[in-house]
Amino acid sequence: MRAAVGKLKKELEDGLEDRAHEVCARVMPHAIKGIDFKYRFPKLQFPDVGDFDVLAYRPEENQWLTAECKYNQPAFCLKDTRRLRDRIFGGGNELGQLRKIERRRDFLAENADTLRTLLGWPAPADKPFSVTELYVSKDMHFWLRFPPYEVPTRFVQIDTLDAWLRFAAAPLGIVDADLVDLGASPTCPATMLGECD
């Protein structure tokens, strides 16, 4: 039973990745899905930070975008809600999914030029490096709307991703290693459309 649920979850997350990549590729000039630099370029001995579900780049702004695509089962009771919070944000013995995202963020910041060259993407404009992190999910759960602590990651429902990217011309991101608000709302600019209520 557990194996069947795991297989279904993997299929759902693969579908989220496909859809997120498709949307990001329409908005960003360069996008790739499911890349794990450690395994794709083993001779370079990159650390194991896992794969980027979606990695996108806009050279004219020196802007990078990462998307972590997750399907989390909905919570049916208070205990499920806490379990979901711990799975995403960490708690107890769990490091949480955001800890993994943070490791990828640091890896990207340290290796952006190398990764860009390996992917054959053009050199950036003379602007500060910035990265926007997205956590893309099928549904917006309570903890995605109201994180227990401040994080630079933006939580976006897959159905509103296209609108989010188009409205978030300058979203919250990491610029030269500092968290800055570049003008987007905390969770979803598509709120303006009434889609995040």
HUDA-V307088 format. One record per backbone hydrogen bond with DSSP energy under -1.0 kcal/mol. CO is the residue of the C=O (numbers start at 1). NH is the residue of the N-H. Records with the same first field share a line. If there is no record, write none. Layout:
CO: NH ; NH
This chain:
1: 5
2: 6
3: 7
4: 8
5: 9
6: 10
7: 11
8: 12
9: 13
10: 14
11: 15
12: 16
13: 17
14: 18
15: 19
16: 20
17: 21
18: 22
19: 23
20: 24
21: 25
23: 27
24: 28
30: 57
32: 55
35: 52
36: 40
37: 41
41: 44
42: 45
47: 49
52: 35
53: 34
54: 67
55: 32
56: 65
57: 30
58: 61 ; 63
59: 125
62: 130
63: 58
64: 132
65: 56
66: 134
67: 54
68: 136
77: 81
78: 82
79: 83
80: 84
81: 85
82: 86
83: 87
84: 88
85: 89
86: 90
87: 97
88: 98
91: 94
94: 91
97: 101
98: 102
99: 103
100: 104
101: 105
102: 106
103: 107
104: 108
105: 109
106: 110
107: 111
111: 115
112: 116
113: 117
114: 118
115: 119
116: 121
117: 120
125: 127
129: 176
130: 64
131: 174
132: 66
133: 154
134: 68
135: 156
136: 70
137: 158
141: 144 ; 145
142: 146
154: 135
156: 137
157: 160
158: 161
160: 164
161: 165
162: 166
163: 167
164: 168
167: 169
173: 180
174: 131
175: 178
178: 175
180: 173
188: 191
189: 192
190: 193 ; 195
191: 194
